[in-house]
Amino acid sequence: MRNTEMMEALSALAAEKGISEEIMLEALANALVTAYKRMPNAAEEALVEIDVETGDIHVIAQELDEDGHVIREWDDTPDDFGRIAAQTAKQVILQRIREAEREMKYEEYAGREGDIVTGIIQQTDARYTLLDLGRVEALLPQAEQVPGDHYNHGARMKAYIVEVRKTAKGPQIVVSRTHPGLVRRLFELEVPELVDGVVELRAVAREPGHRTKIAVASNDQNVDPVGACVGARGMRVRQVVNELRGEKVDIVPFNGEPSEFVMKALAPARVREVRIHEDTGIAEVIVPDFQLSLAIGKEGQNARLAARLTGWRVDIKSETQLAEEEAGGGAGEDYAEGEWVTNETGEWVFQPAGGGDTISAAEAGYATLDLGGNAEAADDQPTSEGVSDAIAVDGSESVPPAAEEAAIHVEDDVTDIAADEVASDADLEAEEADVRTEADELIVETASEGDGASEG
């Protein structure tokens, strides 16, 4: 039979869809064999031959021996096989086209993990959001969505490809809005220097929806990496922030020196000093007192991001905390090196022997001194200042911190009055009275030695 029109249509479709014509003809021949075997009196073995030039279709029946060799062939093309061939050809062609298109779609996105795509939001529910990428749809799972973001139908959105799966229905593309790679790709779209290799994005640390820190370096001494990423009047970084729906972005210069890198990573906080402890992997950061909360950030966010960006465990301390440690500070410790003095406002403060900033009684954390001579730290950080936060010998009468040493000197006398050694209540009262008298004398004597001190 002749079917030139069918062959012309097949060739046109193969060219339009980008499918090999030989593959189409092979699939058609196999489908026609199946259709022939369903007919009555059909041979058990047969093959279909299609003339590519004329479109002639012939069914060749075969007889096989026990070993599967062909011993006889004959033309067994049915009289009405043209109608069957046309119907079968249509079904086969449509099926092959669908399969070929699915394969082409998969090949288009296979290996593109890590790329960025732009899609239109089509559907949103509690499990996922669908993005129309044109020829395919991408799946944005709930776990890859930024908390608090709204995905409005018809809105355009960029997403980061994390996985491409091959399924019977075609490729399934899984995308993310929380992946740190999204920030990297967005900057590459806005900063040509990143694509050219003049500027490198060395590290990214991100808490989706809140803040991102990136570290950049330049391979050209004439190019400022931070300025290149910020752009004129901040246009480049603003485009990235807008796509991230207002997420804050900090751009810091990468530095091969760990202390400098950690210092820059804690921006916008100003850091006084960074001490690197390579044996423990800790970066000890010293900041001014008024910069402590900024360096730590809300719920520790700034410190966390800096640690992820640099790879060092960040331990942030204020200058006051450092001074306490260096002075042997800490509540309940005896400051052996230094002395308690009064400052210009009459407040008792501890002056370290080696110089440096003085430490107030409240900052030292002293609250009371019991009769056993043990200094007790305040449960909470003291807020008031002056003599009221100093050490009280008997729990009722406040004394200046300068008397602490004197009070501790009578510790031996006090401990002699331990409960298991007390003979009677009268002995205890008498001994306590002696201790108070000796403590009062020492308080007056010690206070008078301070600069500008008074007996009260």
Order of alpha helices (4+ residues) and beta strands (2+ residues): alpha-alpha-beta-beta-beta-alpha-beta-beta-beta-beta-beta-alpha-alpha-beta-beta-alpha-alpha-beta-alpha-beta-beta-alpha-alpha-beta-alpha-beta-beta-beta-alpha-beta-beta-alpha-alpha-alpha
